[in-house]
Amino acid sequence: MSSIMNRIPVHIITGFLGAGKTTFLNHFIKERLPERIFVIENECGATNVDGALIMDGVEEIVELSAGCLCCSLADGFLEILEEAYKQKEQYDRLIIETTGIADPTSIVEVFLTNPLVEKYFEMEQVVCLVDAGLVEDWLNETTEALRQIASADVLLVNKQDTVTPQYLQSLKTQLSNINPQAQVISGIKGVFPIDEILKTGVIKPISIEPITARAKHHHHEHGDNNSHKITTFTLTFDKPLDLNELQLDLNRIVQLYRHQVYRVKGFIAIPGYPNRVILQSVRNTFIATDGTPWEDADNREGKLVFIGRGLKKAGFEKMFNRHLVEG
């Protein structure tokens, strides 16, 4: 069986209907030649992806048309991953293209919380395609679009030629306000810098820590109806947190606030530990992973970025602050 050093890199491509996911996938495949790529295509309803995808560089395409992965991660998905692993010598990367209405965090959760899957596959990044001309309508009309943007490690603003340069800049600022940790890149017809995209990551300290640090005390709300506002804020901690004591409140967040909290991501200090601890929510759970060492043992400031709807910063700040300890 594979060692942890030889895990298969996995990339998720998401984005709302018509954003250009398959066009970008074509571009990704072309740019990575001569690599071989295994593609899992998730669509609701019967589709013929073979005609939409270039074949050079594609080792195999598996269609999941029985239902949306975000709605039901049945045994079928795990069976496909098992088959994909059995063929690991025949390809170099696994790409999952979700249906346009999917919440990709349920897929990410499988790769980060299922011990067997995590052993053989390495979740790299969530790439979200955004239609420059339609994204504001999506955000006003759908929760799914916000969840896709909130879960992304990189936001690709597609079809920039359909809007004015002034609007494009305003839109990129708005997307950064919603998800301060995502890199925002604009492009046309699905063409984007693949090497730059691959530097981002779901749990890579090198991609999480600098962006979180830049977020500072950010607090942003977007929307007219208070109950439907997109809320983004940063909690900052000047002391370590007791992760064991905090665990109960983390579980409360993902259970009681699951319809409001879309993403939590950042890093904290814990007593007596020399490294940052990367902490993030993935659907119905929180995951803690090892980060980089603290440069200054006396200055270990933690930061967590929250993204959701109608969130009240003060309540979450109080919840976390009661777990601050010396150390």
Buried (B, 14 or more C-beta within 10 A) or exposed (E): EEEEEEBBBBBBBBBBBEBBBBBBBBBBBEBBEEBBBBBBBBBBEEBEBEEEBEEEBBBBBBBBBEBBBBEEBEEEBBEBBEEBBEEBEEBBBBBBBBBBBBBBBBBBBBBBBBEEBBBBBBBBBBBBBBBBBBBBEBBBEBBBBBBBBBBBBBBBBBBBEEBEEEBBEEBBEBBBBBBBBBBBBBBBBBBBEBEEBBBBBBBBBEBBBEBBEEBEEBBBBBBEEEEBBBBBBBBEBEBBBBBEEBEEBBEEBBEEBEEBBBBBBBBBBBEEBEBBBBBBBBBEBBBBBEBBEBEEEEEBBBBBBBBBBBBEBEEBBEBBEEBBEEE
